[in-house]
């Protein structure tokens, strides 16, 4: 009996012992994807049958294995037909880091609508990074009027000073001097109908920073350029530089403005650069204002820079 009792107690003790929980596998470090840019001006819009711009900077933990792009239907959205699109790029395999810059056409059989745009970066260490962005697909005729700055460049004597690209701002650190020439090119995308663009130089000490077309006061601002479009029936990209791709000829060049000029580039009548807006050493702003009169939409941007006039 004593032996039986000992056997029972040993059995119960063994049953009370629980197997230790297995330790979770440590999560593998994932690659990094930065500066992702989807479409013109990073607007996240694709046009059926037309070129689409994709760019991003990748950094692997070990080395890059492959990159996938997936355009997938959004949950709860309705479409004219089932459609999705997937692309795999393996030419980056074996690289530690890379800038991925691709152009591909949105397929002709794509259905208009709202989508999830997935970018998946696979690392050779077995991990992967998944990034999702909202994405829209339109036929050219159905593109929305959605004015946005898709390009803005400042030059000093045709040497680059500033490049606005996909919301990445590195403001000018060099300063303009008396006699230097300033050149500015601005592109405004997704516009139609009637619209107007102002590029203004304004001293910060004037405490004047207009944000709408109605606030523009040419007695306080030096006009670098003014340009407008009228009766455009389709959505297109507008700017103060125009080029005809069919004839391969320049229609309109960006103007020059010499620091120290007596008159600005206002059109049709140039304004004298005197009085409260006369050239001075100090801090200035390049103010970009565009208004689409057809839709009533306005956009603006301010770029700081300096002038050493003395």
C-alpha positions in Angstrom: 0.0 0.0 0.0 2.8 2.4 0.9 4.4 1.7 -2.5 1.1 2.3 -4.3 0.7 5.6 -2.4 4.2 6.8 -3.4 3.5 5.9 -7.0 0.2 7.9 -7.0 1.9 11.0 -5.5 4.8 10.8 -8.0 2.2 10.6 -10.8 0.3 13.6 -9.5 3.5 15.6 -9.1 4.5 14.8 -12.7 1.1 16.0 -13.9 1.5 19.3 -12.1 4.6 20.0 -14.0 3.8 22.1 -17.1 5.9 22.1 -20.2 7.7 25.5 -20.5 6.3 27.8 -23.1 8.5 28.0 -26.2 10.3 31.3 -26.5 8.9 33.4 -29.4 11.1 33.8 -32.4 12.8 37.2 -32.4 11.4 39.4 -35.1 13.9 39.9 -37.9 14.9 43.5 -38.6 13.2 44.8 -41.7 14.5 46.8 -44.7 13.8 50.5 -44.9 11.9 52.4 -47.7 12.1 56.2 -47.8 11.2 59.1 -50.0 8.4 57.1 -51.7 7.0 59.0 -54.7 3.9 57.8 -56.5 3.1 59.5 -59.8 3.5 63.1 -60.9 4.2 65.3 -58.0 3.6 62.4 -55.6 -0.1 62.8 -56.2 -0.9 59.1 -56.1 -2.8 59.3 -59.4 -2.4 57.0 -62.4 -3.9 57.5 -65.8 -5.1 54.5 -67.8 -2.8 53.7 -70.7 -0.3 56.3 -69.7 3.2 56.4 -68.1 3.4 56.2 -64.3 6.4 57.4 -62.3 7.5 55.4 -59.2 10.5 56.2 -57.0 11.9 55.4 -53.6 15.1 54.8 -51.6 15.7 51.3 -50.2 18.1 50.2 -47.5 18.4 46.5 -46.7 19.4 44.9 -43.4 21.5 42.3 -45.2 20.9 42.7 -48.9 17.9 43.3 -51.1 16.2 40.2 -52.5 13.4 41.6 -54.6 10.8 44.3 -54.8 7.1 43.9 -55.5 4.4 46.4 -56.4 0.8 45.5 -56.1 -2.2 47.6 -57.0 -5.1 45.9 -55.3 -8.9 46.8 -54.9 -9.9 48.5 -51.7 -12.3 46.7 -49.4 -15.8 48.2 -49.8 -15.1 49.9 -53.1 -17.0 49.0 -56.3 -15.5 48.8 -59.7 -16.7 48.3 -63.3 -14.8 45.0 -63.4 -12.4 42.9 -61.4 -8.8 44.2 -61.8 -5.5 44.2 -60.1 -1.9 44.7 -61.1 1.3 43.2 -59.8 5.0 43.8 -60.8 8.2 42.2 -59.5 11.6 43.7 -59.9 14.6 41.5 -59.1 17.4 43.5 -60.6 18.2 45.0 -57.2 19.0 41.6 -55.7 22.3 41.6 -53.8 22.4 45.4 -53.3 22.7 46.8 -49.8 20.8 50.0 -50.8 19.4 51.4 -54.0 17.3 54.1 -55.5 14.4 52.5 -57.3 13.2 54.8 -60.1 10.7 53.1 -62.5 8.3 54.2 -65.2 5.5 51.8 -66.3 2.2 52.2 -68.1 -1.1 51.8 -66.2 -2.6 48.9 -68.2 -5.3 49.7 -70.8 -7.6 47.2 -69.1 -7.4 49.0 -65.7 -10.7 49.9 -64.0 -11.1 53.4 -62.6 -11.4 53.8 -58.9 -9.7 53.9 -55.5 -7.0 51.3 -54.8 -4.4 50.2 -52.3 -0.9 50.6 -53.7 1.5 48.2 -51.9 5.3 48.3 -52.1 6.9 45.2 -50.6 10.7 45.0 -50.2 12.2 41.6 -49.4 15.5 41.3 -47.6 17.8 38.3 -48.0 17.7 37.9 -44.2 14.2 36.6 -44.6 12.3 39.7 -43.6 10.1 42.0 -45.7 8.8 45.5 -45.4 5.2 46.3 -46.6 4.2 49.9 -47.3 0.6 50.8 -48.3 -0.5 54.1 -49.9 -3.8 55.3 -51.3 -4.0 55.3 -55.0 -6.4 56.5 -57.7 -6.8 55.5 -61.3 -8.7 57.6 -63.9 -9.2 57.7 -67.6 -7.6 60.8 -69.0 -11.1 62.4 -69.7 -12.1 61.9 -66.1 -9.1 63.3 -64.3 -10.1 65.7 -61.5 -9.1 69.3 -61.3 -6.7 69.2 -58.4 -4.0 71.9 -58.7 -0.7 71.0 -57.2 2.9 72.1 -57.5 4.6 69.3 -59.2 7.9 71.0 -59.9 9.6 74.2 -58.7 13.2 75.1 -59.5 15.3 78.2 -58.7 18.6 79.0 -60.4 21.3 81.6 -59.9 23.0 82.4 -63.3 21.6 79.0 -64.5 23.2 77.2 -61.6 20.7 75.2 -59.5 19.8 76.7 -56.2 16.6 74.9 -55.2 14.6 72.0 -56.4 11.2 71.2 -54.9 10.5 67.6 -55.6 7.8 65.5 -53.9 7.6 67.6 -50.8 11.3 67.4 -50.1 12.6 70.9 -49.3 16.2 71.9 -49.2 16.0 75.7 -49.2 18.8 77.7 -50.9 21.8 78.3 -48.8 23.7 80.4 -51.3 22.7 84.0 -51.7 22.1 86.1 -54.7 24.3 89.2 -55.3 23.8 92.4 -57.2 24.1 91.6 -60.9 23.2 87.9 -60.5 20.4 86.6 -62.6 17.5 84.7 -61.1 15.6 82.0 -63.0 12.5 80.2 -61.7 10.5 77.5 -63.3 7.2 76.3 -61.8 4.9 73.5 -62.9 1.3 73.2 -61.8 -0.4 69.9 -62.5 -4.0 68.7 -62.8 -5.5 72.0 -64.0 -7.9 73.0 -66.8 -10.2 75.9 -67.7 -8.9 79.3 -66.7 -6.0 79.8 -64.3 -3.2 82.3 -63.4 0.3 81.9 -61.9 2.3 84.5 -60.0 5.9 84.2 -59.0 6.8 87.0 -56.6 9.9 88.2 -54.8 9.1 89.9 -51.5 11.3 91.1 -48.7 10.6 89.5 -45.4 10.9 92.8 -43.6 7.8 93.9 -45.5 5.7 91.5 -43.3 3.7 90.7 -46.4 3.1 87.1 -47.5 0.1 86.8 -49.8 -1.5 83.4 -50.0 -4.3 84.1 -52.5 -4.6 85.9 -55.8 -6.9 88.5 -54.2 -4.1 89.4 -51.7 -1.5 90.1 -54.4 -0.4 93.8 -54.1 2.1 94.6 -56.8 3.2 97.8 -54.9 4.7 95.4 -52.4 6.1 92.7 -54.6 8.6 92.3 -57.4 7.0 90.2 -60.1 9.5 87.6 -61.4 6.8 86.1 -63.7 3.1 86.0 -64.4 1.5 83.5 -66.7 -2.1 82.3 -67.3 -4.1 79.7 -69.2 -7.6 80.0 -70.7 -10.3 77.7 -72.0 -8.4 74.5 -71.5 -10.9 71.7 -71.9 -8.9 68.8 -70.6 -6.8 68.4 -67.4 -3.2 69.0 -68.1 0.1 70.2 -66.7 0.7 74.0 -66.8 3.8 76.0 -66.2 5.7 79.2 -66.9 7.8 77.2 -69.4 6.0 75.7 -72.4 7.4 73.2 -74.9 5.6 71.7 -77.9 6.5 68.0 -78.0 5.1 67.5 -81.5 7.2 70.2 -83.2 9.9 69.9 -80.5 10.0 73.7 -80.2 10.0 76.1 -77.2 6.7 78.0 -77.0 7.6 80.0 -73.9 10.9 80.3 -72.0 11.2 81.2 -68.3 12.4 84.8 -68.0 15.5 86.2 -66.5 15.5 88.8 -63.8 18.7 90.5 -62.8 19.2 91.4 -59.2 19.3 95.2 -59.4 17.0 95.6 -62.5 15.0 98.8 -62.7 11.8 97.1 -63.7 10.3 93.6 -63.0 8.7 91.1 -65.3 5.1 92.0 -64.8 3.0 91.6 -67.9 1.8 93.4 -69.9 3.3 96.4 -68.1 6.5 96.1 -66.2 6.6 97.8 -62.8 9.4 99.9 -61.4 11.4 98.3 -58.6 11.5 101.3 -56.3 10.2 102.6 -53.0 9.2 100.0 -50.4 10.2 97.1 -52.7 13.5 98.5 -53.9 16.4 96.0 -53.9 18.1 95.6 -50.6 20.4 93.3 -48.7 18.3 91.0 -46.6 16.1 88.0 -46.5 13.5 87.4 -49.2 10.7 85.0 -50.1 9.8 83.6 -53.4 6.0 83.4 -53.3 4.2 81.1 -55.7 0.5 81.6 -56.1 -1.8 79.8 -58.6 -5.5 80.2 -58.8 -7.8 78.1 -61.0 -10.7 80.5 -61.7 -12.9 77.7 -63.2 -12.8 75.6 -60.0 -12.0 78.4 -57.5 -9.1 76.5 -56.1 -5.9 78.2 -55.0 -2.5 76.9 -54.0 0.6 78.7 -52.7 4.1 78.1 -51.5 6.9 80.2 -50.0 10.6 79.7 -50.5 13.1 81.7 -48.4 16.3 83.0 -49.9 18.8 85.8 -49.3 20.2 88.7 -51.3 23.5 90.5 -50.6 23.0 93.7 -52.6 25.7 96.0 -51.3 
